[in-house]
Amino acid sequence: MYAEERRRQIASLTAVEGRVNVTELSERFDVTAETIRRDLAVLDREGVVQRVHGGAVSNQSYLTAEFPLHTRYRSAATAKSAIAQAALSFLPVAGGSVFLDSGSTINTLAGLIKDLPEARALSFVTNSLPIALDLSSLGTINVQLLGGTVRAITQAVVGDTALRTLALLRADVAFIGTNALTIDHGLSTADAQEAAVKSAMVTNTRKVVVLCDSSKLGTDYLVSFAPLDSIDVVITDSDAPASYVDELMERGIQVIQAG
């Protein structure tokens, strides 16, 4: 196991369990205690965990940290473009319906969808203001924006009105973004209201396609909104650790590494 992958798993364990200790981690990963201390020091510098005597505790500010869309667009932009391009192959046939979640990678996908002639034969439902505006700008694509309260930081619509509408809908495919993906915690995000909308989309679709660049693998955020057994496809990038990809595939998930 590479050091980066081990650190991702340590970050995930710390996020889920709240606290880890050097001795248990050393035994779990079959490395020396000094190696684990170095791993924890790196994670502490990155703000993922906080070092304490004998181990580390989760950094709650990390688990709830959110960045505005314009900042997210700049993060892993090349990977997100490749992931979005690969996601196009999962669009349903003419007459099909699509859920588009909020988030920077899904926004990138929407930009590609807008230019497809076949998109005019599909129906789209989204809780993202930017996506709704982008898809509707040509006036030829059927797009429904969910009603509710707008979260300023993500420009996503959330709340009871959105959830009640989703409960009445059924899509062929849902393209879902996530802040994090781990084997134990599944998909997670920072805000409970956004998590509720994401969960409703996952529940009310026939196929779940997750768009997740490799920097999000092995990390956890505060609110889990979908377990791995609810996912059909994960599209990530070529930097995803091979062992992580293998474990997802062993669980029956189709994994595509774009780029």
C-alpha positions in Angstrom: 0.0 0.0 0.0 1.3 3.4 -0.9 1.7 6.1 1.7 -0.9 8.4 0.1 -3.5 5.6 0.1 -2.7 4.7 3.7 -3.1 8.3 4.8 -6.5 8.5 3.0 -7.7 5.5 4.9 -6.4 6.9 8.2 -8.3 10.1 7.4 -11.4 8.1 6.7 -11.1 6.1 9.9 -10.5 9.2 12.0 -13.5 10.9 10.4 -15.8 8.0 11.1 -14.5 6.9 14.5 -13.6 10.3 15.8 -10.3 9.2 17.3 -7.5 6.8 16.3 -4.3 5.8 18.1 -0.9 5.0 16.8 -0.7 1.4 18.1 -3.9 0.3 16.5 -3.1 2.0 13.2 0.4 0.4 13.2 -1.2 -3.1 13.6 -4.0 -2.4 11.1 -1.6 -1.3 8.3 1.3 -3.5 9.3 3.8 -0.6 9.5 5.9 0.8 12.3 4.6 3.3 14.8 7.0 5.8 13.5 5.5 5.5 10.0 2.1 6.1 11.5 3.3 9.2 13.4 4.7 10.6 10.1 1.4 9.9 8.4 -0.5 11.7 11.2 1.9 14.6 11.1 1.2 15.0 7.3 -2.6 14.8 7.8 -2.3 17.3 10.7 -0.5 19.8 8.5 -3.1 19.4 5.8 -5.9 20.1 8.4 -7.5 16.7 8.0 -6.9 15.6 11.6 -5.6 17.0 14.8 -2.6 15.4 16.5 -3.1 14.4 20.1 -1.0 12.4 22.5 -0.9 8.8 21.2 -2.8 9.4 18.1 -5.2 11.9 16.4 -8.8 13.1 16.5 -11.0 14.3 13.6 -10.9 17.9 12.6 -14.6 18.9 12.8 -13.9 22.1 10.8 -12.5 19.9 8.0 -15.7 17.7 8.1 -17.9 20.7 7.7 -15.8 22.9 5.5 -17.4 24.0 2.2 -16.0 26.1 -0.6 -18.0 28.3 -3.0 -18.5 27.0 -6.6 -16.0 29.3 -8.2 -13.3 27.8 -5.9 -14.4 24.3 -6.6 -14.2 24.9 -10.4 -10.5 25.5 -10.0 -9.9 22.4 -8.0 -8.9 19.3 -10.2 -10.3 21.1 -13.2 -8.6 18.8 -15.8 -9.9 15.7 -14.0 -13.4 17.1 -13.7 -13.5 17.8 -17.4 -12.4 14.2 -18.3 -14.9 12.8 -15.8 -17.8 14.8 -17.2 -16.9 13.7 -20.8 -16.9 10.1 -19.7 -20.3 10.6 -18.0 -22.0 11.5 -21.3 -22.1 7.8 -22.3 -24.5 7.2 -19.5 -27.2 9.5 -20.7 -30.5 7.6 -21.3 -32.0 7.0 -24.7 -34.4 9.5 -26.3 -37.4 10.2 -24.0 -35.5 9.4 -20.9 -35.2 11.4 -17.7 -32.2 12.6 -15.8 -31.5 13.9 -12.3 -28.6 16.4 -12.1 -27.2 17.0 -8.7 -25.5 20.3 -7.7 -21.7 20.6 -7.7 -18.8 21.7 -9.8 -18.3 18.4 -11.7 -22.0 18.1 -12.4 -22.0 21.7 -13.6 -19.2 20.7 -16.0 -21.2 17.8 -17.3 -24.2 20.1 -17.8 -22.1 22.4 -20.0 -21.3 19.4 -22.2 -24.9 18.2 -22.3 -26.1 21.6 -23.5 -24.3 21.2 -26.7 -25.7 17.7 -27.5 -28.5 17.6 -30.1 -29.9 14.5 -28.4 -30.3 16.4 -25.1 -33.5 17.9 -26.6 -35.2 14.5 -26.4 -34.4 14.2 -22.7 -36.0 15.6 -19.5 -33.8 17.0 -16.8 -34.5 17.7 -13.2 -32.0 19.6 -11.1 -31.6 21.5 -7.8 -28.7 23.6 -9.1 -29.4 27.1 -10.2 -26.4 27.4 -12.5 -27.3 24.1 -14.2 -30.9 25.1 -14.7 -29.8 28.4 -16.2 -27.2 26.8 -18.4 -29.4 24.1 -19.8 -32.3 26.4 -20.4 -30.3 29.1 -22.1 -30.9 27.7 -25.5 -34.6 27.3 -25.0 -34.6 23.8 -26.5 -34.0 21.6 -23.5 -36.7 20.4 -21.1 -35.3 21.3 -17.6 -37.2 21.4 -14.3 -35.6 23.3 -11.4 -36.7 22.1 -8.0 -38.4 24.6 -5.7 -37.2 25.4 -2.2 -34.5 27.4 -0.4 -31.3 28.4 -2.1 -28.0 27.7 -0.3 -25.8 30.7 -1.3 -22.5 28.9 -1.0 -23.4 26.1 -3.4 -26.3 27.7 -5.3 -28.3 24.5 -4.7 -32.0 24.4 -3.9 -32.8 22.4 -0.7 -35.6 21.9 1.7 -39.0 20.2 2.1 -40.4 21.5 -1.1 -37.6 20.0 -3.2 -37.9 16.7 -1.3 -41.7 16.5 -1.8 -41.2 17.1 -5.5 -38.5 14.4 -5.8 -40.7 11.9 -4.0 -43.1 12.1 -6.9 -40.5 11.7 -9.6 -38.5 8.8 -11.1 -35.5 9.2 -13.3 -33.7 6.8 -15.5 -30.3 8.1 -14.5 -29.0 10.3 -11.6 -25.7 12.0 -11.9 -24.5 12.6 -8.4 -21.6 14.7 -7.0 -20.0 14.1 -3.6 -17.5 15.8 -1.3 -16.1 12.4 -0.3 -16.3 8.6 -0.9 -15.1 5.9 1.5 -15.7 2.2 1.6 -17.4 2.3 5.1 -19.1 5.7 5.0 -20.2 5.7 1.3 -20.9 9.1 -0.1 -20.8 12.1 2.2 -21.1 15.9 2.2 -21.0 18.8 4.6 -24.6 19.9 4.8 -27.5 17.9 6.0 -30.1 19.6 3.7 -28.0 19.0 0.6 -27.4 15.5 1.7 -31.2 15.0 1.9 -31.7 16.1 -1.7 -28.9 13.9 -2.9 -30.3 10.9 -1.0 -33.7 11.5 -2.6 -32.2 11.5 -6.0 -30.3 8.3 -5.4 -33.5 6.6 -4.0 -35.7 7.7 -6.9 -33.6 6.7 -9.9 -32.9 3.5 -11.8 -29.2 4.1 -12.2 -26.8 6.1 -10.0 -23.7 7.5 -11.6 -21.3 9.2 -9.2 -18.8 11.7 -10.5 -15.9 11.8 -8.0 -12.3 12.9 -8.7 -9.6 11.0 -7.0 -8.9 13.7 -4.3 -12.2 12.8 -2.7 -11.6 9.1 -2.4 -10.8 7.9 1.1 -12.0 11.1 2.8 -15.2 11.6 4.9 -17.5 14.5 5.4 -20.0 15.0 8.1 -23.2 13.6 6.6 -23.4 10.3 4.7 -26.2 10.3 2.1 -25.7 7.0 0.2 -24.1 3.7 0.9 -21.9 2.0 -1.7 -24.6 -0.6 -2.4 -26.8 2.1 -3.8 -24.2 3.1 -6.4 -24.0 1.6 -9.9 -21.1 3.5 -11.5 -18.3 5.6 -10.2 -16.4 7.8 -12.7 -13.1 9.1 -11.3 -9.7 10.0 -12.8 -6.5 8.1 -13.6 -4.9 9.1 -10.3 -7.4 6.9 -8.3 -5.4 4.3 -6.2 -5.6 0.9 -7.9 -6.5 -0.9 -4.6 -9.4 1.5 -4.0 -10.7 0.9 -7.6 -10.4 -2.8 -7.1 -12.4 -2.7 -3.8 -15.2 -0.7 -5.4 -15.3 -3.2 -8.3 -15.4 -6.1 -5.9 -18.6 -4.6 -4.5 -20.2 -4.7 -7.9 -19.7 -1.1 -8.8 -18.6 -0.2 -12.3 -15.5 2.0 -12.1 -14.3 4.2 -15.0 -11.0 6.1 -14.8 -11.2 9.0 -17.2 -8.3 10.9 -18.6 
